[in-house]
Amino acid sequence: MLMRMLNSLWRRPPAAKPRLSADPAVQALLEQAQACSGDGEAEEAVALCRRALEREPGNAHARLIWVRALMPGEIYRQVLRRIHEHLRPRTYVEIGVSKGDTIALALPETLALGIDPAPKITRPLTPRTRIYAETSDDFFARYDLGKELDGLPVDLAFIDGLHHFEFALRDFINLERFCAPGSTILVHDCYPLDEATARRERVYDFWSGDVWKLVVCLKRYRPDLALHTIGTAPTGLAVIRNLDPCSTVLAANLQHICDEFIPLPFATIESRQPAELNLVANEWSAVRELLRAA
């Protein structure tokens, strides 16, 4: 539902005035915010959205307009499509396939593996795509990913499972073991919008959880990684390169890292979010440079 709303706001003609709230005051604020966003007045649009959320904290439209102002350009699925077409990976692993919207982006020649405990695939997949209906923890405990990929390393991976830090961290550890130094791991939901949607508990429809902590964690424990977050709607996309399949730092300190980062509040990065999360502009020329550098 959230992505349908996001696509609707992106494609709606400027003259249209959709019903964004049952509260006339909130409706007026959000109409003004949409107009400001369309005119490139991002700060004013965000300020209006904040005012609307003070009156109606759960209004998803307010956060989507905020996202549009803060992170213009292509949404993450479009960026992911570009990355597939640019890298043309031999192998691709996706954790959290849901309805198949993103694993369907795998190229016909790519050997693609999708992992999800309850997949509900509604998109046509390539003949070289296989879906494993189980949790990622169970998958890595039962299977040798290298064998499942016919002896090839993971060229490209996308982590988009549960929106909790420790799950994303374990998924990263498990994937990196099967990567090569030139591989790429992408992680969704790494650039939260506000404190309410960056919590571990889901309160509103718009929610990114605390996956953002993975970026902070890797910067501290794995400074050898090339790590950036693309400012693509709705919740950012981290790009991790210069991978080291032999590294044991994270696995050896897993419990300590979880104890350290799970309680970390969003307030610790809120005022310095672009720097703390290594934000990169959502422009293909900038993204392409990330994929070129190792």
ZAPAGU-653267 format. One line per 4 residues: number of its first residue (from 0); their letters; for each residue z, y, x of N, C-alpha, C, O. Coordinates in steps of 0.1 Angstrom, whole numbers, always signed. Each point is the difference from the previous one (the first is absolute). Example, Ala and Ser with C-alpha at 12.3 -4.5 7.8 and 13.67 -1.06 7.14 Angstrom:
% ZAPAGU-653267
0) AS) +78/-57/+132/+0/+12/-9/+0/+12/+9/+7/+0/+10 ~ -14/+11/-14/+0/+11/+9/+8/+11/-8/+1/+11/+5
***
This chain:
% ZAPAGU-653267
0) MLMR) +0/-12/+8/+0/+12/-8/+0/+13/+9/-7/+9/-3 ~ +15/-10/+13/+1/+12/+9/-14/+3/+6/-4/+12/+0 ~ -3/-22/+5/-13/+3/+6/-10/+5/-10/-9/+8/+3 ~ +10/-13/-16/-9/+5/-10/+2/+14/-3/-9/+8/-2
4) MLNS) +22/-4/+2/+3/+14/-2/-5/+9/+11/-5/+11/-2 ~ +7/-16/+15/-5/+7/+11/-15/+2/+0/-5/+11/+3 ~ -2/-22/-6/-15/+1/-1/-4/+10/-11/-10/+7/+2 ~ +17/-7/-13/-3/+9/-11/+2/+14/+4/-9/+9/-3
8) LWRR) +20/-6/+10/+2/+14/+5/-10/+4/+10/-4/+12/+0 ~ -1/-21/+8/-10/+3/+11/-13/+3/-7/-7/+9/+5 ~ +3/-16/-15/-13/+1/-5/-2/+9/-12/-11/+3/-5 ~ +23/+2/-1/-1/+8/-12/-7/+13/+2/+3/+7/+10
12) PPAA) -12/-3/-19/-6/+14/+2/+10/+11/+0/+10/-1/-7 ~ -12/+11/+15/+10/+11/+1/+3/+6/-14/+11/+5/-2 ~ -20/-5/-7/+2/+7/-13/+9/-8/-9/+6/+5/-10 ~ -4/-18/+12/+8/-9/-8/+14/+4/+1/+5/+2/+11
16) KPRL) +3/-3/-22/+14/+3/+0/+7/-12/-6/+3/+0/-12 ~ +0/-10/+20/+6/-12/-6/+15/+2/-4/+6/+10/+5 ~ -1/-18/-13/+14/+0/-4/+8/-6/+11/+0/-12/+2 ~ +7/+20/+5/+8/-4/+12/+15/-1/-3/+7/-7/+8
20) SADP) -3/+13/-19/+14/-1/-4/+2/+4/-14/-8/+8/-6 ~ +18/-14/-1/+3/+4/-14/+8/+13/+0/+1/+6/-10 ~ +4/-2/+21/+7/+13/+2/-10/+11/+3/-6/+0/+10 ~ +5/+10/-19/-10/+10/+2/+2/+8/+13/-10/+4/+7
24) AVQA) +22/-2/-3/+3/+7/+12/-5/-8/+12/-6/+5/+10 ~ +9/-18/-10/-5/-9/+11/-15/-1/+0/-7/+1/+11 ~ +1/-2/-23/-15/+0/-1/-6/+12/+6/-10/-1/+8 ~ +16/+13/-10/-5/+13/+5/+1/+0/+15/-9/+4/+7
28) LLEQ) +20/-9/-1/+2/+0/+14/-10/-9/+7/-5/+3/+10 ~ +2/-15/-16/-9/-10/+6/-14/+5/-1/-8/-3/+9 ~ +4/+10/-20/-13/+6/-1/-2/+10/+11/-11/+0/+7 ~ +21/+8/-4/-1/+10/+11/-1/-7/+13/-7/+4/+9
32) AQAC) +15/-15/-7/+0/-7/+12/-14/-6/+3/-5/+0/+11 ~ -1/-6/-22/-13/-6/+2/-10/+11/+4/-9/-2/+9 ~ +10/+14/-15/-9/+11/+3/+2/+4/+15/-10/+2/+7 ~ +22/-1/-3/+3/+4/+14/-5/-11/+10/-6/+4/+10
36) SGDG) +8/-16/-13/-5/-11/+8/-15/+1/+2/-5/-2/+11 ~ -2/+4/-23/-14/+1/+1/-5/+12/+8/-12/-1/+5 ~ +20/+11/-5/-4/+12/+8/+4/+0/+15/-2/+9/+7 ~ +8/-21/-4/+5/-1/+14/+13/+6/+3/+4/+2/+12
40) EAEE) +3/+2/-22/+13/+6/+2/+11/-10/-1/+7/-2/-10 ~ -6/-6/+21/+8/-12/+0/+15/+3/-2/+7/-6/-8 ~ -2/+16/+15/+14/+3/+0/+5/+5/-14/+10/-4/-5 ~ -19/+12/-1/+4/+5/-14/-1/-12/-10/+9/-1/-9
44) AVAL) -19/-8/+11/-1/-12/-9/+13/-9/+1/+5/-4/-10 ~ -1/+2/+23/+12/-8/+2/+12/+6/-6/+9/-6/-6 ~ -7/+20/+8/+11/+7/-6/+1/-1/-15/+10/-2/-6 ~ -22/+3/-1/+0/-2/-14/+3/-14/-5/+7/-2/-10
48) CRRA) -12/-8/+18/+4/-14/-3/+15/-2/+1/+6/-7/-8 ~ +0/+13/+18/+14/-2/+2/+8/+6/-12/+10/-5/-5 ~ -15/+17/+1/+7/+6/-12/-2/-9/-12/+9/-1/-8 ~ -21/-5/+6/-2/-9/-11/+10/-12/+0/+5/-4/-10
52) LERE) -3/-1/+22/+8/-12/+2/+15/+4/-2/+8/-9/-3 ~ -4/+21/+5/+13/+4/-3/+3/-1/-15/+11/-4/-4 ~ -21/+6/-4/+2/-1/-15/-3/-14/-4/+6/-5/-10 ~ -15/-2/+17/-4/-14/-5/-1/-9/+13/-11/-2/+4
56) PGNA) +22/-3/+1/+0/-7/+13/-9/-12/+1/-5/-3/+11 ~ +2/-3/-22/-9/-12/+0/-14/+2/-2/-8/-10/-2 ~ +3/+22/+1/-14/+3/-4/-9/-4/+12/+0/+6/+10 ~ -8/-17/-13/-9/-5/+11/-11/+9/+3/-5/+1/+11
60) HARL) +0/+7/-22/-11/+9/+3/+4/+11/+10/-8/+4/+8 ~ +20/+0/-9/+5/+11/+9/-1/-5/+15/-5/+7/+9 ~ +8/-20/-7/+0/-5/+14/-15/-3/+4/-3/+1/+12 ~ -5/-5/-21/-14/-2/+3/-7/+13/+4/-8/+0/+9
64) IWVR) +11/+11/-17/-6/+13/+4/+5/+4/+13/-7/+6/+8 ~ +20/-8/-6/+6/+3/+13/-7/-7/+12/-3/+5/+10 ~ +0/-18/-13/-7/-8/+10/-14/+5/+3/-4/+1/+11 ~ -2/+3/-22/-14/+5/+2/+0/+13/+8/-9/+2/+8
68) ALMP) +19/+6/-10/+1/+13/+8/+4/-3/+15/-6/+6/+9 ~ +15/-16/-8/+5/-2/+14/-9/-9/+8/-1/+2/+12 ~ -6/-11/-18/-8/-10/+7/-14/+0/-6/-4/-10/-7 ~ -4/+20/+9/-14/+1/-5/-9/-11/+7/+4/-6/+10
72) GEIY) -16/+5/-16/-9/-10/+6/+0/-13/-6/+5/-1/-12 ~ -11/-9/+18/-1/-13/-6/+13/-7/-1/+9/+1/+8 ~ -8/-9/-19/+13/-7/-3/-1/-13/+10/-10/-3/+5 ~ +22/-3/-4/+1/-10/+10/-10/-12/-1/-4/-5/+10
76) RQVL) +0/+1/-22/-9/-11/-1/-14/+4/+6/-7/-8/+5 ~ +3/+21/-7/-12/+5/+6/+1/+0/+15/-10/-3/+7 ~ +21/+7/-2/+2/+0/+14/+0/-14/+6/-6/-3/+10 ~ +12/-6/-17/+0/-14/+4/-14/-6/+0/-3/-8/+9
80) RRIH) -5/+12/-19/-14/-5/+0/-7/+5/+13/-8/-8/+6 ~ +10/+21/-3/-7/+5/+12/+5/-8/+12/-8/-2/+9 ~ +21/-1/-8/+5/-7/+12/-7/-14/+1/-4/-4/+11 ~ +3/-3/-22/-7/-13/+0/-14/+2/+5/-5/-8/+9
84) EHLR) -2/+18/-14/-14/+1/+4/-2/+5/+14/-10/-4/+7 ~ +20/+11/-2/-1/+5/+14/+4/-11/+10/-7/-2/+10 ~ +18/-5/-13/+4/-10/+9/-7/-14/-1/-2/-7/+10 ~ -3/+5/-22/-7/-13/-3/+8/-12/+6/-5/-7/+8
88) PRTY) +18/+5/-12/+8/-10/+5/-5/-14/-2/-5/-3/-11 ~ +7/-6/+21/-3/-14/-2/+10/-6/-10/-3/-9/-8 ~ +16/+14/+9/+11/-6/-8/+8/+12/-6/+1/+10/+6 ~ +4/-13/-18/+8/+10/-7/+11/-7/-8/-2/-10/-6
92) VEIG) +14/+15/+7/+12/-6/-7/+6/+11/-8/+3/+11/+5 ~ -1/-14/-18/+6/+10/-9/+13/-6/-6/-1/-11/-6 ~ +12/+18/+7/+12/-4/-6/+3/+9/-12/+3/+12/+2 ~ -3/-18/-14/+2/+7/-12/-13/+3/-6/-5/+12/-1
96) VSKG) -2/-22/-5/-14/+3/-5/+0/+4/-14/-10/+7/-5 ~ +21/-10/-3/+0/+4/-14/-12/-4/-8/-3/-12/-1 ~ -5/+22/-4/-12/-3/-8/-12/-2/+9/-11/-3/-5 ~ +12/+5/+18/-11/-2/+8/-9/+13/+3/-11/-1/+6
100) DTIA) +16/+12/-10/-8/+13/+2/-3/+2/+15/-11/+5/+3 ~ +20/-8/+6/-2/+3/+14/-6/-12/+8/-8/+2/+9 ~ +12/-14/-12/-5/-11/+7/-15/-2/-4/-8/-6/+8 ~ +4/+12/-19/-14/-1/-4/-9/+9/+9/-12/-1/-1
104) LALP) +18/+9/+9/-7/+9/+9/-5/-8/+13/-8/+5/+7 ~ +14/-17/-5/-4/-8/+11/-15/-2/+0/-6/-3/-10 ~ +0/+4/+22/-15/-2/+1/-4/-14/-1/+9/-9/+2 ~ -21/+6/-6/-4/-14/-2/+2/-9/+12/+2/-12/-1
108) ETLA) -4/+18/+13/+1/-8/+12/+14/-2/+5/+2/-8/+9 ~ +8/+15/-15/+14/+0/+4/+7/-12/-6/-1/-2/-12 ~ +8/-5/+21/+9/-11/-5/+13/+7/-5/+8/+5/+9 ~ -6/-5/-22/+11/+8/-5/+11/-9/-7/-3/-9/-7
112) LGID) +16/+12/+10/+11/-7/-5/+9/+9/-8/+4/+11/+5 ~ -1/-14/-17/+9/+8/-8/+13/-8/-4/-1/-11/-3 ~ +12/+18/+5/+13/-6/-3/+8/+7/-10/+2/+12/+1 ~ +2/-18/-12/+7/+6/-11/+7/-11/-8/-7/-10/-4
116) PAPK) +19/+12/+0/+7/-10/-7/-5/-2/-15/+2/-10/-6 ~ -8/+21/+1/-5/-1/-14/-13/+8/-1/-1/+10/-7 ~ -10/-15/+13/-12/+7/+0/-7/+0/-14/+1/-10/-7 ~ -7/+21/+3/-6/+1/-13/-14/+6/+2/-3/+11/-4
120) ITRP) -5/-19/+11/-13/+5/+5/-10/+3/-12/-2/-8/-8 ~ -3/+21/+8/-9/+4/-10/-13/+4/+6/-9/+4/-8 ~ +8/-3/+21/-12/+4/+7/-8/-12/+6/+7/-9/+4 ~ -20/+9/-3/-7/-10/+6/+3/+0/+15/-1/+11/+7
124) LTPR) +3/-22/-1/+3/-1/+15/-11/-8/+7/-7/-7/-7 ~ +6/+9/+20/-11/-6/+7/+3/-15/+2/+12/-4/-1 ~ -22/-4/+3/+3/-15/+2/+9/-3/+12/+6/-10/+1 ~ -5/+20/+8/+8/-2/+12/+14/+6/-1/+7/+2/+9
128) TRIY) -3/+0/-22/+14/+5/-3/+8/-11/-6/-4/-7/-9 ~ +16/+6/+15/+10/-11/-5/+13/+7/-4/+5/+9/+7 ~ +0/-13/-19/+13/+6/-4/+11/-10/+0/-2/-12/-4 ~ +13/+16/+10/+12/-9/+1/+11/+5/-10/+5/+11/+3
132) AETS) -2/-18/-13/+9/+4/-10/+15/-3/+4/+6/-9/-5 ~ -1/+17/+14/+14/-2/+5/+4/+13/+7/-8/+8/+3 ~ +21/-7/-1/+5/+12/+7/-5/-1/+15/-3/-10/+5 ~ +3/+22/+1/-5/+0/+14/+10/-7/+9/-4/-7/+9
136) DDFF) +17/+7/-12/+10/-7/+8/-3/-15/-1/+0/-7/+10 ~ -3/+2/-22/-3/-14/-2/-13/-4/+7/-1/-10/+7 ~ -8/+19/-8/-13/-3/+7/+1/-2/+15/-5/-10/+5 ~ +12/+20/+1/+1/-1/+15/+9/-12/+4/-1/-4/+11
140) ARYD) +10/+0/-20/+8/-12/+3/-7/-13/-1/+3/-9/+7 ~ -13/+9/-16/-7/-12/-3/-13/-2/+8/-5/-11/+3 ~ -2/+22/+0/-13/+0/+6/-1/+6/+14/+8/+8/+3 ~ -17/-13/+5/-4/+6/+12/-12/+9/-2/-11/-4/-3
144) LGKE) +14/+17/+3/-11/+10/-4/-12/-2/+9/-11/+2/-5 ~ +13/-4/+18/-11/-2/+9/-9/-11/-5/-13/+1/+1 ~ +18/-12/-5/-8/-11/-5/-7/+3/-13/-12/-3/-2 ~ +19/+11/-7/-6/+4/-12/-12/+9/+2/-9/+1/-8
148) LDGL) +9/+6/+20/-11/+9/+3/-10/-6/+10/-7/+7/+7 ~ +7/-21/-7/-9/-7/+8/+1/+3/+15/-10/+0/+7 ~ +22/+3/-2/+3/+3/+14/-3/+14/+4/+2/+3/+12 ~ -6/+6/-21/-2/+14/+3/+12/+8/-2/+9/-4/-8
152) PVDL) -7/+15/+15/+11/+9/-2/-2/+8/-13/-11/+0/-5 ~ +22/+6/+1/-1/+9/-12/-7/+13/+5/+6/+7/+9 ~ -18/-4/-14/-7/+12/+5/+6/+12/-8/+1/+11/+5 ~ +1/-13/-18/+5/+11/-9/+9/-6/-10/-2/-11/-6
156) AFID) +14/+18/+3/+9/-4/-10/+5/+12/-8/+0/+11/+5 ~ +4/-14/-17/+5/+10/-9/+13/-5/-6/+0/-10/-7 ~ +11/+17/+9/+13/-3/-6/+2/+9/-12/+1/+12/+1 ~ +0/-19/-13/+2/+8/-12/+8/-9/-10/-3/-1/-12
160) GLHH) +14/-5/+17/+8/-9/-8/+11/+7/-7/-1/+11/-5 ~ +13/-17/+6/+12/+7/-6/+3/+13/+7/-3/+2/+12 ~ +8/+8/-19/+1/+13/+5/+14/+2/+7/+6/+11/-1 ~ -2/-21/+8/+12/+1/+8/-2/-1/+15/-8/-8/+4
164) FEFA) +15/+16/+3/-1/+0/+15/+0/-13/+6/-9/-4/+8 ~ +19/-4/-11/+2/-13/+8/-11/-10/-2/-3/-8/+8 ~ -3/+8/-20/-12/-9/-3/-12/+5/+8/-7/-8/+6 ~ +5/+21/-6/-12/+5/+8/+2/-3/+15/-9/-3/+7
168) LRDF) +22/+5/-3/+3/-3/+14/-3/-15/+4/-6/-3/+10 ~ +11/-6/-18/-3/-14/+2/-15/-3/+0/-5/-8/+8 ~ -2/+14/-18/-14/-2/-1/-7/+4/+13/-9/-6/+5 ~ +13/+18/+0/-6/+5/+12/+3/-9/+12/-9/-3/+8
172) INLE) +21/-2/-6/+4/-9/+10/-9/-12/+0/-5/-5/+10 ~ +4/-1/-22/-7/-13/-2/-15/+2/+3/-7/-9/+6 ~ +1/+21/-10/-14/+2/+2/-3/+3/+14/-10/-5/+6 ~ +18/+13/+1/-3/+4/+14/-1/-12/+9/-8/+0/+10
176) RFCA) +15/-11/-13/+0/-12/+9/-14/-6/+0/-4/-7/+10 ~ -4/+10/-20/-14/-6/-1/-11/+11/+3/-11/-3/-3 ~ +15/+14/+8/-9/+11/+2/-5/+0/+15/+6/-8/+8 ~ -15/+16/-5/-5/+3/+14/+3/+15/+2/+3/+7/-9
180) PGST) -3/-3/+22/+3/+14/+2/-9/+10/-7/+4/+11/-3 ~ -16/-15/+0/-10/+9/-7/+1/-2/-15/-8/+6/-7 ~ +17/-14/+1/+1/-2/-14/+6/+13/-7/+5/+9/+7 ~ -6/-9/-20/+6/+11/-8/+8/-5/-11/-4/-9/-8
184) ILVH) +16/+15/+6/+8/-4/-11/+2/+13/-8/+4/+11/+5 ~ -7/-11/-18/+2/+11/-9/+12/-3/-9/+2/-11/-4 ~ +5/+22/+1/+12/-2/-9/+0/+11/-11/-1/+12/+3 ~ +1/-16/-15/+0/+9/-11/+14/+6/-3/+10/-6/+4
188) DCYP) -9/+17/-11/+12/+6/-5/+9/+6/+11/+12/-1/-1 ~ -18/+6/+12/+8/+5/+11/+2/+15/+0/+6/+5/+9 ~ -11/+2/-19/+2/+14/-1/+5/+4/-14/-8/+3/-9 ~ +21/-4/+7/+6/+3/-13/-1/+14/-4/-2/+9/+8
192) LDEA) +3/-7/-21/-2/+14/-5/+13/+7/-1/+1/+12/+4 ~ +10/-18/-9/+13/+7/-1/+11/-11/+0/-3/-12/+1 ~ +15/+17/-1/+11/-9/+2/+1/-10/-12/+3/-12/+3 ~ -6/+16/-15/+2/-9/-11/-10/-11/+0/+3/-11/-5
196) TARR) -15/+12/+11/-10/-10/+1/+1/-8/+13/-8/-9/+2 ~ +16/+14/+7/+1/-7/+14/+12/-9/+0/+4/-5/+11 ~ +3/+3/-22/+12/-8/+0/-4/-15/+0/-11/-4/-3 ~ +21/-4/+5/-2/-15/-1/-1/-4/-14/-7/-10/-4
200) ERVY) +14/+17/-5/+0/-4/-14/-11/+8/-7/-2/+12/+2 ~ -6/-19/-11/-10/+7/-7/+6/+7/-13/+6/-7/-8 ~ -8/+20/+8/+6/+8/-11/-12/+4/-10/+2/+0/-12 ~ -13/+4/+18/-11/+6/-7/-13/-9/+2/+0/-8/+9
204) DFWS) -10/+11/-17/-13/-8/+2/-6/+3/+14/-4/-10/+6 ~ +5/+22/-2/-5/+4/+14/+11/-4/+9/+11/+5/+0 ~ -14/-15/+9/+10/-5/+9/-7/-6/+13/-9/-7/-1 ~ +14/+11/+13/-5/-5/+12/+11/-9/+7/-3/-7/+10
208) GDVW) +15/+8/-14/+11/-8/+6/+3/+6/+14/-3/+11/+3 ~ +10/-20/+5/+4/+5/+13/-8/-6/+12/+5/-2/+11 ~ -18/-1/-14/-9/-5/+11/-2/+10/+11/-2/-4/+11 ~ +4/+17/-15/-1/+11/+10/+9/-3/+13/-3/+5/+11
212) KLVV) +14/-12/-14/+9/-2/+12/-6/-9/+10/+4/+1/+12 ~ -15/-9/-15/-6/-8/+10/-7/+9/+11/+1/-3/+12 ~ -6/+14/-16/-6/+9/+10/+10/+6/+9/-1/+0/+12 ~ +13/+4/-17/+11/+6/+8/+5/-11/+9/+3/+2/+12
216) CLKR) -2/-14/-17/+5/-12/+7/-9/-3/+12/+5/-1/+11 ~ -18/+0/-13/-9/-4/+10/-1/+11/+11/-2/-3/+12 ~ +3/+16/-16/+0/+10/+10/+12/-1/+9/-1/+3/+12 ~ +12/-8/-17/+12/-1/+9/+0/-13/+8/+3/+1/+12
220) YRPD) -7/-12/-18/+1/-13/+7/-13/-5/+6/+1/-8/+9 ~ -12/+14/-13/-13/-4/+6/-8/+12/+3/-11/+2/-5 ~ +15/+6/+15/-7/+12/+4/-14/-4/+6/-8/+9/+2 ~ +6/-21/+1/-13/-5/+6/-11/+0/-10/-11/+0/+4
224) LALH) +15/+0/-17/-10/-1/-11/-7/+14/-2/+6/+10/+3 ~ -19/-10/-7/-7/+12/-4/+2/+0/-15/-5/-8/-8 ~ +13/+18/+3/+5/+0/-14/-3/+14/-6/+5/+10/+5 ~ -12/-10/-16/-3/+12/-8/+0/-3/-15/-2/-11/-4
228) TIGT) +4/+22/-4/+0/-2/-14/-11/+10/-6/+1/+12/+2 ~ -11/-18/-8/-10/+8/-7/+5/+6/-13/+6/-7/-8 ~ -8/+20/+6/+5/+6/-12/-10/-2/-11/-6/+9/-5 ~ +5/-21/+0/-8/-4/-11/+8/-4/-12/+10/-7/+1
232) APTG) -14/+12/-13/+7/-2/-12/-1/-15/-4/-10/-6/+3 ~ +21/+2/-10/+11/+8/-5/+12/+0/+10/+8/+9/-2 ~ -7/-18/+11/+12/-1/+8/-2/-3/+15/+8/-6/+6 ~ -20/+10/-1/-3/-2/+14/-3/-14/+5/+3/-10/-7
236) LAVI) -9/+10/+19/-5/-13/+5/+2/+0/+15/-6/+8/+7 ~ +16/-16/-2/+2/+0/+14/-10/-9/+8/-5/-10/-6 ~ +1/+15/+17/-9/-8/+9/+7/-3/+13/+4/+9/+7 ~ -3/-22/-4/+7/-5/+12/-9/-7/+9/-7/-10/-4
240) RNLD) +6/+14/+16/-9/-6/+10/+7/-2/+13/+12/+2/+1 ~ -19/-7/+9/+5/-3/+13/+11/-11/-1/+11/+1/+6 ~ -14/-10/-14/+10/-11/-4/+2/-9/+12/-8/-2/+9 ~ +20/-4/-9/+4/-10/+11/+5/-13/-7/+12/+0/-4
244) PCST) -20/-10/+4/+4/-12/-7/+12/-7/+8/+6/-9/-6 ~ -4/+13/+18/+11/-7/+8/+13/+8/-1/+10/-5/+5 ~ -10/+16/-12/+13/+8/-1/+10/-7/-9/-3/-6/-11 ~ +15/+5/+16/+11/-6/-8/+11/+10/-3/+11/-4/-6
248) VLAA) -13/+17/+8/+10/+10/-1/+5/+0/-15/+12/+0/-2 ~ -21/+1/-7/+4/+1/-14/+7/-13/-5/+10/+1/-7 ~ -16/-12/+10/+5/-13/-5/+14/-2/+6/+9/-5/-7 ~ -7/+8/+19/+13/-3/+7/+11/+9/-5/+12/-3/+0
252) NLQH) -16/+15/-6/+10/+10/-5/-1/+2/-15/+5/+10/-5 ~ -10/-20/-2/-4/+2/-14/+13/+4/-8/-1/+10/-8 ~ +11/-18/+9/+12/+3/-9/+6/+14/+4/+4/+8/-9 ~ -3/-5/+22/+5/+13/+4/-9/+11/-6/+5/+11/-4
256) ICDE) -18/-12/+5/-9/+10/-5/+1/+2/-15/+1/+11/-5 ~ +1/-22/-2/+2/+1/-15/+13/+7/-3/+0/+9/-9 ~ +10/-12/+16/+13/+6/-2/-1/+15/+3/+7/+8/-6 ~ -15/-4/+16/-2/+14/+4/-8/+8/-10/+3/+11/-3
260) FIPL) -14/-17/-2/-10/+8/-7/+1/-2/-15/-4/+10/-7 ~ +9/-21/+1/+1/-1/-14/+8/+11/-6/-4/+6/-11 ~ +15/-2/+17/+8/+11/-6/-5/+14/+3/+5/+10/-6 ~ -16/-9/+14/-5/+14/+4/-4/+8/-12/-9/-5/-7
264) PFAT) +14/+17/+5/-4/+8/-12/-13/+7/+3/-2/+4/+11 ~ -5/-1/-21/-13/+8/+1/+3/+14/+6/-9/+6/+6 ~ +21/-1/-9/+3/+13/+5/-1/+2/+15/-1/+11/+5 ~ +2/-23/+2/+0/+1/+15/-14/+4/+5/-1/+5/+11
268) IESR) -10/-7/-19/-13/+4/+4/-7/+10/-9/-10/+6/+4 ~ +17/-2/-15/-7/+8/-10/-5/+13/+5/-12/+4/-3 ~ +19/+3/+11/-4/+13/+5/-10/+0/+11/-6/+10/+3 ~ +5/-22/+3/-10/-2/+11/-9/-12/-2/-5/-6/+9
272) QPAE) +2/+4/-22/-8/-12/-3/-13/-1/+7/-3/-11/+5 ~ -6/+21/-4/-12/-2/+7/+1/-5/+14/-7/-9/+5 ~ +17/+15/+2/+2/-4/+14/+7/-14/+1/-4/-8/+9 ~ +14/+6/-17/+7/-13/+0/-9/-12/-3/+2/-11/+5
276) LNLV) -12/+13/-14/-8/-11/-4/-14/+1/+6/-9/-7/-4 ~ +7/+16/+14/-12/+1/+8/-12/+2/-9/-10/-7/+0 ~ +11/+17/-9/-11/+3/-10/-13/+4/+7/+0/+8/+9 ~ -11/-14/-15/-14/+3/+5/-7/+5/-13/+1/-6/-11
280) ANEW) -9/+16/+13/-8/+5/-12/-9/-11/-5/-6/-8/+7 ~ +4/+9/-20/-8/-10/-8/-15/+4/+2/-6/+4/-10 ~ +1/-5/+22/-14/+3/+2/-6/-11/+8/+7/-5/+10 ~ -18/+0/-13/-6/-12/+6/-2/+2/+15/+2/-10/+7
284) SAVR) -5/+22/-3/-2/+2/+15/+13/-3/+7/+0/-6/+11 ~ +11/+10/-17/+13/-2/+7/+4/-15/-1/+5/-5/+10 ~ -7/-1/-21/+3/-14/-2/-9/-9/+10/+5/-9/+6 ~ -17/+13/-5/-9/-8/+9/+5/+1/+15/-1/-10/+7
288) ELLR) +6/+21/-3/+6/+2/+13/+12/-9/+2/+2/-6/+11 ~ +6/+4/-21/+12/-9/+1/-5/-14/+2/+6/-8/+7 ~ -17/+4/-14/-5/-14/+1/-7/-2/+14/-2/-11/+4 ~ -3/+22/+2/-6/-1/+13/+10/-1/+11/-2/-8/+10
292) AA) +13/+15/-11/+10/+0/+11/+8/-12/-1/+3/-6/-10 ~ +2/+1/+22/+9/-11/+1/+11/+3/+8/+9/-8/+3
***
